[in-house]
Amino acid sequence: MLNPPNPHPGALVVIEGIDGAGSTTQTEMLLAWLGRIGVPSRFTCEPSTGPIGVTIREHLARRIELGGPEAEALAFAADRMDHVTNEVAPALARGETVVTDRYYLSSLAYQALSCDLTWLREINRSALRPDLTVFLSVPVDVGVARFSGRATRERFEEDRAQLARIAETYEAAIAALLAVGEEVQVVDGTRPATEVHADIVRLVARVLGPRYPGVAMPVASSAE
């Protein structure tokens, strides 16, 4: 079952990965590239900065507790619809390329630790389908090493065993999306950031080319 396609002139691009995969770095680099080539763009992330997203962030930081795994999954799905309705869709309608650090693939991976994948897909089925999802693939030990020095950690950044389980649920979620024809591209995230960025630019340029015919899309090289 496919999520509804994006009907707007702007493109929806998602950057995903396990904790420590480098999604924040690559999102920032992609937005800088879009600015250089003159494509109107907007950064966003999930959980969102909306009222439901703020509640989820409090939950992840252990300052409040939601009522179990199903309540958590429903909260993420509700935040996503609020996010799409109030921020993502209006920006896409204006012709902006929206780059989001995490989207429903994260729910299909993280919440699948405790919830049924089919049910998770059902409660997220109304969210707009991304034009491109990039998954940054890194070994679990790399992810652990990258986030282990953080001053604070969220609930999912607990230990190697949990991150290994999340990596497995990501694999299952990606396979499910690919099986129904979603555009999910797996990129090796272990390389230098500029090399990873170059691969992402090539993928994004293919999506953006038809939308911005007056903008040159450099696809051979991207790191500047």
matplotlib code that plots the C-alpha trace (Angstrom):
import matplotlib.pyplot as plt

x = [0.0, 1.5, 1.1, -0.4, 2.0, 3.2, 0.9, 2.8, 5.5, 8.1, 9.9, 9.9, 13.3, 13.9, 17.3, 17.2, 19.6, 20.2, 21.5, 25.0, 24.5, 25.2, 21.7, 21.9, 25.3, 24.1, 20.8, 22.8, 25.2, 22.2, 20.5, 23.7, 24.0, 20.4, 21.0, 24.1, 22.2, 19.2, 16.6, 14.2, 14.4, 13.2, 14.7, 12.5, 12.7, 10.8, 9.6, 8.4, 8.5, 4.7, 2.7, 2.6, 6.3, 7.2, 5.4, 7.2, 10.6, 9.7, 8.9, 12.2, 14.1, 12.4, 10.7, 7.2, 5.9, 3.4, 1.0, 3.1, 4.5, 1.1, 0.5, 4.0, 3.5, 0.1, 1.8, 4.4, 1.8, -0.3, 2.7, 3.5, 0.1, 0.2, 3.7, 2.6, -0.6, 0.9, 4.5, 5.5, 2.5, 2.4, 6.1, 5.8, 2.8, 5.0, 7.5, 10.0, 12.1, 11.5, 14.4, 13.4, 15.7, 13.5, 10.0, 7.7, 10.5, 11.8, 8.4, 8.4, 11.8, 11.9, 8.3, 8.6, 10.7, 7.4, 4.6, 3.5, 4.9, 1.7, -0.2, 2.5, 2.1, -1.6, -1.5, 0.9, -0.7, -2.1, 1.3, 2.6, 4.9, 8.4, 9.8, 13.1, 14.2, 18.0, 19.0, 22.5, 23.9, 26.5, 27.5, 26.1, 29.5, 30.1, 26.8, 27.6, 31.0, 29.6, 26.9, 28.6, 30.3, 27.0, 26.3, 22.7, 21.0, 17.5, 15.6, 16.6, 20.4, 20.8, 23.3, 24.7, 22.1, 19.2, 20.8, 21.4, 17.7, 16.8, 19.2, 17.3, 13.9, 15.1, 16.1, 12.6, 10.9, 13.0, 12.2, 8.5, 8.6, 10.7, 8.2, 5.4, 7.6, 8.7, 11.9, 14.3, 18.0, 20.7, 23.9, 27.1, 27.5, 30.8, 32.8, 34.0, 31.1, 31.9, 31.8, 28.4, 27.2, 28.2, 26.1, 23.1, 23.4, 23.3, 20.2, 18.5, 19.4, 17.5, 14.4, 14.7, 15.6, 12.1, 10.8, 13.4, 14.2, 15.9, 18.3, 21.6, 21.9, 25.5, 25.5, 29.1, 30.4, 28.9, 31.4, 32.6]
y = [0.0, 3.3, 6.5, 9.3, 11.0, 14.5, 16.6, 19.9, 21.6, 21.3, 18.0, 16.2, 14.7, 12.6, 11.8, 8.8, 6.5, 5.0, 7.2, 8.3, 7.7, 11.4, 12.4, 15.9, 16.6, 15.5, 17.4, 20.6, 20.0, 19.3, 22.5, 24.4, 22.9, 23.7, 27.3, 27.6, 26.4, 28.6, 26.1, 27.4, 25.0, 24.5, 22.4, 20.5, 17.4, 14.9, 15.0, 18.4, 21.7, 21.7, 21.0, 17.2, 17.1, 19.1, 16.6, 13.7, 15.4, 15.7, 12.0, 11.0, 13.1, 11.2, 14.3, 12.8, 9.4, 8.4, 5.5, 2.7, 1.8, 2.1, 5.5, 6.6, 5.3, 7.1, 10.3, 10.1, 9.5, 12.4, 14.7, 13.7, 14.7, 18.0, 18.5, 17.8, 19.9, 22.9, 23.0, 20.5, 20.7, 24.6, 24.8, 22.2, 24.1, 27.2, 25.3, 24.8, 21.6, 20.3, 18.4, 16.6, 14.9, 11.8, 11.0, 7.9, 5.4, 6.3, 5.3, 2.0, 1.3, 2.6, 1.9, -1.6, -2.5, -2.9, -2.6, -4.5, -3.1, -3.6, -1.5, 1.1, 1.5, 1.8, 4.6, 6.5, 5.8, 9.3, 11.1, 12.3, 9.9, 11.4, 12.0, 10.5, 8.9, 8.5, 6.0, 6.4, 3.0, 2.6, -0.4, -0.3, 0.2, 3.3, 4.8, 4.0, 5.6, 8.7, 9.4, 8.1, 11.4, 13.4, 15.2, 14.0, 11.1, 10.4, 7.2, 5.2, 6.0, 3.4, 0.8, -1.2, -4.1, -1.7, 0.1, -3.3, -4.1, -0.7, -1.4, -4.7, -3.1, -0.4, -3.2, -4.7, -1.3, -0.4, -3.7, -3.2, 0.3, -0.9, -3.8, -1.3, 1.0, 3.8, 5.6, 4.6, 4.8, 3.3, 5.3, 4.1, 6.5, 5.3, 7.4, 11.0, 13.4, 15.0, 11.7, 10.8, 14.3, 13.8, 10.6, 12.4, 15.3, 13.0, 11.3, 14.6, 16.2, 13.5, 14.3, 18.0, 18.3, 18.1, 20.5, 23.3, 23.2, 26.6, 25.5, 23.7, 20.5, 19.4, 15.7, 14.7, 16.3, 18.1, 18.8, 22.4]
z = [0.0, -1.1, 0.7, -1.3, -3.8, -3.3, -5.6, -5.1, -7.2, -4.5, -3.7, -0.4, 0.4, 3.6, 5.2, 7.5, 9.4, 12.8, 15.6, 14.7, 10.9, 10.1, 9.0, 10.6, 8.9, 5.5, 5.8, 6.5, 3.6, 1.3, 2.2, 1.7, -1.8, -2.7, -1.6, -3.8, -6.9, -6.3, -5.3, -2.7, 0.2, 3.8, 6.6, 9.0, 11.2, 13.2, 15.9, 14.7, 16.5, 16.7, 19.9, 19.5, 18.5, 21.6, 23.8, 22.0, 22.7, 26.3, 26.3, 24.6, 27.1, 29.9, 31.3, 30.7, 29.9, 27.3, 27.8, 26.3, 22.9, 21.0, 22.5, 21.5, 17.9, 17.7, 19.0, 16.3, 13.6, 14.9, 15.0, 11.4, 10.1, 12.0, 10.6, 7.0, 7.2, 8.9, 7.6, 4.9, 2.5, 2.5, 1.7, -1.1, -2.5, -2.7, -4.8, -2.0, -1.7, 1.9, 3.4, 6.6, 9.0, 9.6, 8.5, 8.6, 7.9, 11.4, 12.9, 10.9, 12.4, 15.9, 16.9, 15.3, 18.3, 20.2, 17.6, 14.5, 11.3, 9.3, 12.0, 11.9, 8.2, 8.5, 11.1, 8.9, 5.5, 5.1, 5.3, 1.9, 0.2, -0.1, -3.6, -2.3, 1.0, 1.5, 4.1, 5.5, 6.1, 8.9, 11.1, 14.6, 16.1, 14.0, 15.2, 18.8, 18.5, 17.0, 19.6, 22.7, 23.4, 23.5, 26.7, 26.7, 25.1, 24.1, 25.0, 21.9, 22.4, 25.1, 24.1, 21.2, 21.6, 21.2, 18.2, 16.6, 16.9, 15.4, 12.4, 11.9, 12.0, 9.5, 7.1, 7.4, 7.0, 3.9, 2.3, 2.9, 1.3, -1.7, -2.2, -2.9, -5.1, -2.8, -3.8, -1.0, -1.7, 0.6, 0.7, 2.5, 5.4, 6.6, 4.1, 4.5, 4.7, 1.4, -0.5, 1.1, 0.2, -3.4, -3.7, -2.1, -4.5, -7.5, -6.2, -5.3, -8.6, -10.5, -8.5, -8.8, -12.4, -13.8, -11.1, -11.7, -15.4, -15.3, -12.6, -13.5, -11.7, -11.3, -10.9, -11.5, -8.4, -5.5, -2.8, -3.0]

ax = plt.figure().add_subplot(projection="3d")
ax.plot(x, y, z, "-o")
ax.set_aspect("equal")
plt.show()
